[in-house]
Amino acid sequence: MRITRITLCALLVAGATSVLPATASPGRAAFTVSSAAFVDGGLIPKVHECTSGGGNDPAKKNESPPLAWSGAPAAAKSYAIVMRDLDNNNLIHWVIYDIPVSATSLPQNVEHAYRPAVPAGARQVYYRGSASLFGYQGPCSPSTVNTYEFVVHALNKASLTNLDSTSSTQTAARTIVSSSIGSARISGES
């Protein structure tokens, strides 16, 4: 097969455009999430690590990290966050949903309750694993350094009414992804 210089240039241009990062629509900022506790790809502080992984390190408090987001799609009606351990079969450590569309952040240490006080109206899934609790279960990798990803989803529904206090993390995550109209992510290591 003979490849001409023009064909080769066209292939190179097509290949280059397929690896360029997605950009926001003109005049609109990209959907992003950040944390005051760690930078993207950085080390998650011990205060956010689990307390159920053994050991007696007083610095470990199992407190969810503060998260803030901006640039969400204008059509968003609520938000949800799914946290996964990417190095442990994408194990889900935290699902919080029905976060009001008016919210642009979560404070540190969201209450371990099905319906936390802050943010009002939000609900959390029960974590069944090394701990049994509603809400956040911090990194629990005593012998390895794993990567944990927090994904904020902008949803096309104000409430995920088909989820309740008995829903599994997997069911909740699938429901969230099917209702997502945009997402932003940040990851950290622990």
N, C-alpha and C positions, 0 to 999 in steps of 0.2 A: 504494500500500500504506500503510495507516494503522498507525503504531507508537504504542502506548500508553505511558504513563509507566512502567507496571509492566514491560512488555516491554523497554523501553530500559534500565531498571535491571538486569533479569536479564542482558541482553547485556553491560552494563558489568561486572557482577560476574563473569560467565563469562570475559570477556576479561582482567580483572585477575588472576584466578587462574591463567590460562594463562601469564602472564609472570612469576609469582613464582618465586624460585629454589627448586630442590628442597631438601628438608630431610631430615635423617637420621631414622630411626625414633626414637620416644621413648626417651630414655635412652642413645642411641648418638651418638657424635660423627660428623660428616661425614668422608668419605674425602678427605684433603687431602695435598698434597705441597708442600714448601718447599725452599729452597736457602740455605745460609749464604753463598753467593757473590753472589746477586742477589735482589731482591724481584720478585714477580710483575709483569710489565710493565716491569721495570727494565732497565738496561744490563748485559749479560753482560761480565764483565771480560776483558781481552785474553788473560790466561793460558789461557782456554778457547777462543780462536780458533785456526783451523787454521794450520799452518806450511807448507802446500803452495800457498797462494794467492799466492805471490810476495812480494817485499819481504824485508827483513832485520830486522824489528822483533823484538828479543830478548824483548819482553814476551809474544809469542805462543808458547805452548807446546803447544797441542792437548791440554790436559788436560781430562778430563770434569769437570763441576762436581759438588760434593757435593750429594746429594739425600736428603731424609728424608721419610717418609710416615707417616700414622697414620689410624685410623678405617676401615681396609679391611674389607670384608665378612667376617664370621666364617667363611664357607664357603671362603674363599681357600685354595688349596693351594700356590700359588707366585705370583711376580710377574714382570712383564716391563716393560721401558721402551722406548718408541719416541720418537725425537726427529726432528722434521720442520722444514724451512724452509718456513714458511707462505707466504712471498712468492716462492718459486721452485717452483711447481707441487707443493707438498707433498713436496719432495725429502727422502727419508729419510737422515738423517745418522748415526743410531745405533740399533741394536737389541741389547738384552741381555735374555736370558730364562732361565728355569729358576733364577731368584733364589729361594732358599729362603723358605718362608713365615715362618720365624723372623726374617728380615731386615726391618728397618724403615728402612734407609738404605743408601746407597752412599757410599764415601769419594771424595774428589777424586782424579782421575787413576787411574781403573780401568785396569789393565794392558791394552795392545793385544795381546790373545791370544784365540784361540777359547775357551779355558777359562782365564779369569783366576784368579789365586790368591784374590782377594777380589772378590765373595763366593764362597766355596767352592761348587762345583756349577753355577755360572752358565755360560752360553755366550753368545758374541757372534757376530753376523753379519759377514761380510767386506764392507767398504765398497769399492765400485768407483766411483771418480770422480776428483776432483782428487788424491786420494791412494788408495793401495791398501793397506788394512790391516784387521785385525780390530778391531771395536769403534768407539769414538767418533771422529768426524770433526767438529771444531769448525766454527763459523760461518766461511764463506769468501765474504764479500760485500765485496770491496775498494772498490766504487764506490757502493754503496747501503747503507742500513740496513734489514735484514730482521728479521722476527720468527721466533724459533725456539721451538717448543713441545715440552716434555717431558711425555709421558703415562705415568703408572704404571698398569699394568693388574693387577688382582687376577684370577688365573686359576683355573678349576675343575679344573685338572690340575697334578700335582706336576712333571711334565716334558712338554715338547713333543717327544715321541719321533720325530715325523715330520720334524723339522728336523735338519739336520746342517751340517757345515762348508762345504758347497757351496750351501746355501740362499740365495736372493736376499733382499734387504731387503724387497721387495714380498711375496714368499711368506711370509716370517716375520711381517710386519705383519698380513697377512690371517689367518694362523693364530692369532696373538695375539688379534686382535679377535674371532674366532669362539669363543675360549675365555674371553673376558673376562666377569666377573660384576660388574665395577665398575671405575671409573677415576677418576683425579685428575690434574689438569694444572697446569703452571706454564709461563709463557712469558717470554722475555726478548728484548731487541733487541741486535743487533750489526751 
